[in-house]
Amino acid sequence: MANFGRKNNMNFFEFNKADYDYIVEQCMLDDEYQKLLEYKIKGYSIVKIADLLNCSEARISVMTNKLKKKIRKII
């Protein structure tokens, strides 16, 4: 089990490779959410992520909120 500590919104996606692997496994993330997590860890903007995933910025915001909820359940 990963040791995440407390996460706030300013640095919520500061995870290392072991954390990433743990989150992907425990949250059973599909390919799209895995990519989103990877891009958020790298610090990409919503605009850039939307472009990379070929969807709207609004969808990225919704996905990000869902991803945060999933992660909070396991940390």
C-alpha positions in Angstrom: 0.0 0.0 0.0 1.3 3.4 -0.9 2.0 6.1 1.7 0.4 9.2 0.2 0.2 11.5 3.2 -2.3 14.3 3.1 -3.2 15.7 -0.3 -4.5 19.2 -0.9 -5.7 20.8 -4.1 -2.5 22.6 -4.7 -0.4 19.5 -5.1 -3.0 16.7 -5.3 -1.3 15.0 -8.2 2.2 14.9 -6.9 2.7 11.1 -7.1 5.7 8.9 -7.9 5.7 5.8 -10.1 4.9 3.4 -7.3 1.9 5.7 -6.3 0.8 5.8 -9.9 0.9 2.0 -10.2 -1.0 1.6 -6.9 -3.7 4.1 -7.9 -4.2 2.5 -11.4 -4.5 -1.0 -9.8 -6.7 -0.1 -6.8 -9.0 2.3 -8.7 -9.2 0.0 -11.7 -8.6 2.9 -14.1 -9.3 2.4 -17.7 -6.9 3.7 -20.4 -8.4 7.2 -20.6 -8.2 7.7 -16.9 -4.7 6.3 -16.7 -3.6 8.8 -19.4 -5.4 11.6 -17.4 -3.6 10.6 -14.3 -0.2 10.5 -16.1 -0.8 14.0 -17.6 -1.9 15.5 -14.3 1.2 14.1 -12.6 3.3 15.7 -15.3 1.5 19.0 -14.6 -0.2 19.4 -18.0 -2.9 22.1 -18.3 -6.5 21.2 -18.9 -6.2 22.7 -22.4 -3.3 20.4 -23.2 -4.9 17.3 -21.7 -8.1 18.0 -23.7 -6.1 18.3 -26.9 -4.2 15.1 -26.1 -7.3 13.1 -25.2 -9.3 14.7 -28.0 -12.2 15.9 -25.9 -13.5 19.1 -24.4 -12.0 21.0 -21.4 -15.3 20.6 -19.6 -15.0 16.8 -19.9 -11.4 16.9 -18.6 -12.7 18.9 -15.5 -15.4 16.4 -14.9 -13.0 13.5 -15.3 -10.4 15.1 -13.0 -13.0 15.5 -10.3 -14.1 11.9 -10.7 -10.4 10.8 -10.6 -9.8 12.8 -7.4 -12.8 11.1 -5.7 -11.6 7.7 -6.7 -8.1 8.4 -5.3 -9.4 9.9 -2.1 -11.3 6.6 -1.5 -8.0 4.6 -1.4 -5.7 7.1 0.4 
